[in-house]
Amino acid sequence: MKTLRALPLLLLWLALPAVASDHTPPAVQPATAFAAVEVHDDEKVAIAAEPYDTREKTAIFRVDYLGHGVLPIRIIVTNNGDRPINLSEARIFFYTGEGEKIQAAEPEDVERLMTRREREGAKIPMPAPLPKIKLKGKGTNKDIEADFKTFEYQALAVEPHTTRAGFLFYDLSGVDHPLRGATLHLRRLRNADGKDLFSFEIPFDKYLESKSSRMN
C-alpha cells in the first residue's frame, strides 16, 4: 500500500520539467545548427553565437548572471577544412546597436559588478523580453571562477572537421535591449599558415527573429 500511495508522487516528479543542476556544458553541435551564424564557404569555417538570455538556459550556471546584467554568449566554431585554425590571438567583441564596443568580462570583472550592483540595490535592464527584476544574492567568487573554468571558451585551436564551443560573458548592465541591432565581431583568427581569416560579424537580429518565430 505504501508503494501504491507513493506512485502518484513519483509520476508527478517524473512529469516535472528537467532543470539543469549538474553544471554541465551543453552538447556540442555544428555552428550551422544555430540561428545567429556566419559561414565562410571559401575558408570552410562557420561561427555561431547563441545568447543565453532566458532563465531556462542559464540554469546550467552556478551564478545568476542575467540578474546582474551579465549576458553569457555561447561561441560555436566549426572548422570544415582539412587544416587547423588558430584562435590564440582572436579578438571577440560585442557591439551594441549604437556601436559601443564591449569586451568579454573576466571573473574579477563580474565579481566587481555584482558587488557594486548589490551595494547600490539597483534594478538591472534584462535582455528583452525578460522584465526588470530586483537583485538577489550575488554569486561568490568561488562560484564565478568555477563557472568560468567549466564554461568559458578555451580552445586555442580548432582541428580539421571539428567543432569547439564555449561561453564568453559580457557586462551589458547599462544597455537597454542589448541584443537588438547588436553584433558579435571576431577578428585575428588564423589558418595553419598564420594568415588571417576574414573577420566574422554575427548579427543577433537573426537570433531574435528565430526566437520570435518559435514563440508564435
C-alpha positions as CSV (number, residue, x, y, z in Angstrom):
1,M,0.0,0.0,0.0
2,K,2.9,2.4,0.8
3,T,4.2,1.8,-2.7
4,L,0.9,2.5,-4.3
5,R,0.4,5.7,-2.4
6,A,3.9,6.8,-3.4
7,L,3.2,6.1,-7.1
8,P,1.3,9.4,-7.9
9,L,4.1,11.4,-6.3
10,L,6.7,9.5,-8.4
11,L,4.7,10.1,-11.6
12,L,4.4,13.8,-10.7
13,W,8.1,14.1,-10.1
14,L,8.8,12.4,-13.5
15,A,6.5,14.8,-15.2
16,L,8.2,18.0,-13.9
17,P,10.4,19.8,-16.5
18,A,14.1,18.9,-16.3
19,V,16.2,21.6,-14.8
20,A,20.0,21.6,-15.3
21,S,21.6,21.4,-11.9
22,D,24.9,19.5,-12.6
23,H,26.6,22.5,-14.2
24,T,27.4,20.6,-17.4
25,P,28.1,22.4,-20.7
26,P,25.5,21.7,-23.5
27,A,26.3,19.1,-26.1
28,V,28.3,20.5,-29.0
29,Q,26.5,20.9,-32.3
30,P,27.8,22.4,-35.6
31,A,27.7,26.1,-35.9
32,T,25.2,25.9,-38.7
33,A,22.6,24.4,-36.3
34,F,22.2,27.9,-34.7
35,A,20.3,30.9,-36.0
36,A,23.0,33.6,-35.5
37,V,25.7,32.2,-37.6
38,E,28.1,33.4,-40.3
39,V,29.6,30.9,-42.8
40,H,32.7,31.5,-44.8
41,D,32.5,28.8,-47.5
42,D,35.9,29.6,-49.1
43,E,37.6,29.3,-45.7
44,K,35.4,26.4,-44.7
45,V,34.7,27.9,-41.3
46,A,31.4,28.7,-39.6
47,I,30.9,30.5,-36.4
48,A,27.7,30.9,-34.4
49,A,26.8,33.0,-31.3
50,E,23.9,31.8,-29.1
51,P,22.9,34.2,-26.3
52,Y,21.8,32.6,-23.0
53,D,19.1,35.1,-22.2
54,T,16.4,33.1,-20.5
55,R,16.2,31.5,-17.0
56,E,15.8,28.1,-18.6
57,K,19.1,28.4,-20.5
58,T,21.1,29.9,-17.6
59,A,20.0,27.1,-15.2
60,I,23.3,25.4,-16.1
61,F,25.3,28.1,-14.3
62,R,26.1,28.5,-10.6
63,V,25.5,32.3,-10.6
64,D,22.6,34.4,-11.6
65,Y,24.3,36.4,-14.4
66,L,21.2,37.7,-16.0
67,G,20.0,39.1,-12.7
68,H,23.2,41.2,-12.6
69,G,23.2,42.4,-16.2
70,V,25.8,39.9,-17.5
71,L,24.9,38.1,-20.6
72,P,26.5,34.7,-21.3
73,I,27.0,34.1,-25.0
74,R,28.0,30.7,-26.3
75,I,30.5,30.8,-29.2
76,I,30.5,27.8,-31.6
77,V,33.3,27.4,-34.1
78,T,33.2,24.7,-36.8
79,N,36.2,24.0,-38.9
80,N,35.1,22.1,-42.1
81,G,38.6,22.3,-43.6
82,D,41.5,19.9,-43.7
83,R,43.8,22.0,-41.6
84,P,43.5,23.5,-38.1
85,I,42.6,27.2,-37.4
86,N,44.3,29.2,-34.7
87,L,42.3,31.3,-32.2
88,S,45.2,32.0,-29.8
89,E,45.1,35.7,-30.7
90,A,41.5,36.0,-31.5
91,R,39.6,39.2,-30.6
92,I,35.9,38.8,-29.8
93,F,33.9,41.9,-29.1
94,F,30.2,42.6,-28.6
95,Y,29.0,45.7,-30.5
96,T,25.7,47.2,-29.3
97,G,23.1,48.5,-31.8
98,E,24.5,52.0,-31.0
99,G,28.1,50.9,-31.9
100,E,29.5,50.6,-28.4
101,K,32.3,48.0,-28.3
102,I,32.3,45.8,-25.2
103,Q,35.0,43.2,-24.5
104,A,34.3,39.9,-22.7
105,A,34.5,40.0,-18.9
106,E,36.9,38.3,-16.7
107,P,35.8,36.6,-13.4
108,E,37.1,39.6,-11.3
109,D,35.1,41.9,-13.6
110,V,31.9,40.0,-12.9
111,E,32.6,39.9,-9.1
112,R,33.2,43.7,-9.0
113,L,30.0,44.3,-11.0
114,M,27.9,42.1,-8.7
115,T,29.3,43.7,-5.6
116,R,28.7,47.2,-6.9
117,R,25.1,46.5,-8.0
118,E,24.3,44.7,-4.7
119,R,25.5,47.7,-2.8
120,E,23.5,50.2,-5.0
121,G,20.4,48.0,-4.8
122,A,19.7,48.9,-8.4
123,K,17.5,47.1,-10.9
124,I,19.2,45.8,-14.0
125,P,17.8,46.0,-17.5
126,M,17.4,42.4,-18.7
127,P,17.7,41.2,-22.3
128,A,14.3,41.6,-23.9
129,P,11.7,40.2,-23.3
130,L,12.6,39.5,-19.7
131,P,11.3,42.0,-17.2
132,K,13.5,44.0,-14.8
133,I,13.9,42.2,-11.5
134,K,15.2,43.1,-8.1
135,L,18.7,41.8,-7.5
136,K,19.1,38.7,-5.3
137,G,22.2,37.4,-3.5
138,K,25.3,37.6,-5.7
139,G,27.4,34.7,-6.6
140,T,30.5,34.1,-4.6
141,N,34.0,34.5,-6.1
142,K,34.3,30.7,-5.9
143,D,31.1,30.1,-7.9
144,I,32.1,32.6,-10.6
145,E,35.6,31.1,-11.0
146,A,34.1,27.6,-11.2
147,D,31.7,28.7,-13.9
148,F,34.4,30.3,-15.9
149,K,36.6,27.2,-15.5
150,T,33.7,24.9,-16.7
151,F,32.1,27.0,-19.4
152,E,34.5,29.7,-20.8
153,Y,35.6,29.3,-24.4
154,Q,39.2,27.9,-24.1
155,A,40.0,26.3,-27.4
156,L,43.2,27.9,-28.9
157,A,42.9,25.8,-32.0
158,V,40.0,24.1,-33.8
159,E,41.2,20.9,-35.5
160,P,40.0,19.9,-39.0
161,H,36.4,18.7,-39.3
162,T,35.8,19.6,-35.6
163,T,33.5,21.9,-33.7
164,R,34.6,23.7,-30.5
165,A,32.3,25.7,-28.2
166,G,32.3,27.7,-25.0
167,F,31.0,30.8,-23.3
168,L,32.1,34.4,-23.1
169,F,30.4,36.7,-20.6
170,Y,29.5,40.4,-21.4
171,D,28.6,43.1,-19.0
172,L,25.6,44.7,-20.6
173,S,24.1,46.1,-17.4
174,G,23.8,49.6,-18.8
175,V,22.3,48.6,-22.2
176,D,18.6,48.6,-22.9
177,H,17.5,45.7,-25.2
178,P,21.2,44.7,-25.7
179,L,20.6,42.2,-28.5
180,R,18.6,44.5,-30.8
181,G,20.8,45.5,-33.7
182,A,23.9,44.1,-31.9
183,T,26.6,42.1,-33.5
184,L,29.5,39.9,-32.3
185,H,32.8,40.6,-34.1
186,L,35.6,38.0,-34.3
187,R,39.0,39.0,-35.7
188,R,42.5,37.7,-35.9
189,L,41.6,34.1,-36.5
190,R,44.4,32.5,-38.5
191,N,44.8,29.4,-40.7
192,A,47.6,26.9,-40.3
193,D,49.9,29.1,-42.3
194,G,49.4,32.0,-40.0
195,K,47.3,34.0,-42.4
196,D,44.4,35.9,-41.0
197,L,40.9,34.7,-41.9
198,F,38.3,37.2,-42.9
199,S,36.6,38.8,-40.0
200,F,33.2,37.4,-38.7
201,E,30.3,39.8,-37.8
202,I,27.4,37.8,-36.4
203,P,24.1,39.7,-36.2
204,F,22.0,38.9,-33.1
205,D,18.8,40.0,-35.0
206,K,19.0,36.6,-36.6
207,Y,18.7,35.0,-33.2
208,L,15.8,37.4,-32.1
209,E,13.9,36.6,-35.3
210,S,14.3,32.9,-34.8
211,K,13.3,33.2,-31.1
212,S,10.2,35.2,-32.1
213,S,9.2,32.7,-34.7
214,R,9.4,29.9,-32.1
215,M,7.2,31.8,-29.7
216,N,4.5,32.4,-32.3
